[in-house]
Amino acid sequence: MRTPRPARSGTLVVQAAGCVLWRPSPVTGELELCLVHRPKYDDWSWPKGKLKRGEDPLAGALREVAEETGHTAAPSAELPGTRYLARGRPKRVRYWAAEAVSGAFVPSDEVDRILWLPPDAARRRLTSPMDAGLVDALLAVLRPAR
């Protein structure tokens, strides 16, 4: 188990994980990315959340995807992570590319809507510009340069 590292101020870094969830469109077969809407923040983001004590980051990412989207996912490459302040505390989020393999969304208090969008539309819909870079990171994994 990896112990969270204290930030410079001595505050522990909040550890979180999530996925850039994707699927082939059931209609066109084209790539679609899943965004979640969190009513508490009225934002659109990737499915993610805080890790439980001692939880493996990838296991936590897949748990969060299942909780927030209702989908099970097959993970592949780890994508770039993000670091930012959340309510004055440093937070680190690790992300993985993951294909949705089964499931169905059920709204909750935490996530009331999801959208499956083509990459360009997903990039525009994301609330945080910091999240948009993960679209390109996912595309690089799914469509490596030849």
N, C-alpha and C positions, 0 to 999 in steps of 0.2 A: 504494500500500500504506500502510495506517495503522500507524504505529509504536505499540506498546503504551505507555500512559502510566505513568510511575512513580507508585506510591502515595506518600502523604506520607512514609512511612518510607524511600523510595527503592527499595522493592521493586516490581518490575514486576507489573502487574495481569495475572493469567492470563485470557486471552480464550477464551470458549467460546460455542457456539451450539447450538440445538436447535429442535425443533418440537413444537407441540401437534398431534399427528397425529389425524385424525378420518376417519370413513367413515360412510355409511349402513349400518345393520345389514343383513347379507345375509338375515336372517330377517324382521325387522319393518320395515325401512326407517328406523327411528329412529336418531338420532345416537348414535355410539359414539366414545369417545376411547381412544387406545392408551397404556397405561402399561407401562414396562419394569421388570423386577426384576433388580437387580444383586446377585448373591450375595456379592460382596466386602463390600458395605455392608449387605446384607439390607434393602434399601429398595425402594420403588416410586416411580418418578419419570417425568418426560418423557424421551424419547430426546434425548440431548445429549452433547456432549463438547468437548474442547479443540480449538482451531483449530490447523492446521499453520501453520508460518511463512509469512506472506504470503498465506494463504488468505482469500478473500472470506467474510465471516460467513454469508451465505445459502448459499453453496456448501458451507461446512463443516456447516451445519445439515442440509442434505439428505444429505450424505455420512454423517453420524452416524445419521440416520434409517435409511438403507439398511443400514449396518453393524449397527445394533442391532436392527432390526425385520425386515429383509429386504424392506421395501417401498420402492418409488419413490413420490415425493410431489409434488403440485402445490402450490407455496406461494402464499399470498395475503398478507394484511396482516401487518406486523410487530406483535408483541404487546409488552407491557411486559417489560422485562428485569429481571434480579435481580442483586444484588451481595451478596457475603458473604465470609467468611474460610473458606478451605479449606486445612487443614493449616498454618494460620498465615499464609497468603498471601491477599491480596485477589483475588477472582475476580469477573468480570463475565460473565453469560450473556445472550445475546440470543436471543429466540424468535420464531418465525413460526407462523401458522396454516397448516396444510398438509393437504390431502386425500390419503389413501392411494389410489393409482390402480392399483397392481398389486404382486404379490410374495407371498412366503410366509416365515414366520418359521422360522429354524433356530437352535436353542439354541447358545450359545457360553459360554466361560469368563466373558466380560464380562456378558452378559445371558442368563439361563437360562430366563426365562419372559416372556411378554407377556400382557396382558389387554386386551380390548376391553370397555369399560364405558359405561353411560349417564352423562351428566355428573354427576349427584348421587352415584352410586356411585364414580366416579373421584375426585371431590373428597374423599370419605371415605377412600379407599384410599391416596391420596398420603401418603407418609411425612412430608414437610416441609410445614408450614402455608404457607410462602412459595410453594410450587408451586400451592396450591389456588386462589389468586386468578386464575391463568391460565385456569381453567375459565370464569369469568365474562367474562374478556377475549375468549376465543374465542366465547362465546355472543353477545356484543355485535357481533362481526364477522359472524357467520353469520346473526344475527337482529337487524338494526339496528332501533332504535326507529322507529316510524312516526309 
